[in-house]
Amino acid sequence: MSFMYRDGWFCQFLEEDLRTPLPRKVKLRDTQRLRELAARGGCDLNLEARQSLDHAIDIGRGGVWLELADEQYQKLKLESRKAGRIPA
């Protein structure tokens, strides 16, 4: 997952090749929600990963490697149900 701060955290999910975007995109209101999304996505938040995430948040952009369950991955492959809607 890559993320960038633009009046909230805009998150984009990528295939394993790190080039092919998945259709689902998410915009989060605050940093805590970004951390929660990373944790729910199976991101290993050991000390090094937390420091790396903190640095990315400080500079306003970055990425984390998620270990998704098959069900989570399938949801990301689907378009948002309503056109133009990005879940909070």
Backbone hydrogen bonds, N-H to C=O, Kabsch-Sander energy under -0.5 kcal/mol:
donor,donor_aa,acceptor,acceptor_aa,energy
2,S,12,Q,-2.9
3,F,62,G,-2.8
4,M,10,F,-1.9
5,Y,60,G,-2.9
6,R,4,M,-0.7
6,R,8,G,-3.3
9,W,28,L,-3.0
10,F,4,M,-3.0
10,F,8,G,-0.7
11,C,9,W,-0.6
11,C,26,V,-3.8
12,Q,2,S,-2.8
13,F,24,R,-0.8
15,E,20,T,-3.0
18,L,15,E,-2.3
22,L,13,F,-3.2
24,R,76,L,-1.7
26,V,11,C,-2.2
27,K,87,P,-1.5
28,L,9,W,-3.0
34,L,30,D,-1.3
35,R,31,T,-2.3
36,E,32,Q,-2.4
37,L,33,R,-2.4
38,A,34,L,-2.2
39,A,35,R,-2.3
40,R,36,E,-2.9
41,G,37,L,-1.8
42,G,39,A,-1.6
43,C,38,A,-2.4
45,L,43,C,-0.9
46,N,44,D,-0.9
50,R,46,N,-2.8
51,Q,47,L,-2.4
52,S,48,E,-2.2
53,L,49,A,-2.6
54,D,50,R,-2.8
55,H,51,Q,-2.2
56,A,52,S,-2.3
57,I,53,L,-2.5
58,D,54,D,-2.4
59,I,55,H,-2.0
60,G,56,A,-1.0
61,R,56,A,-1.7
62,G,3,F,-2.3
64,V,1,M,-2.4
66,L,64,V,-0.6
67,E,41,G,-1.4
68,L,66,L,-0.7
73,Y,69,A,-2.4
74,Q,70,D,-2.4
75,K,71,E,-1.8
76,L,72,Q,-1.6
77,K,73,Y,-1.3
78,L,74,Q,-0.5
78,L,75,K,-0.9
85,R,82,K,-2.1
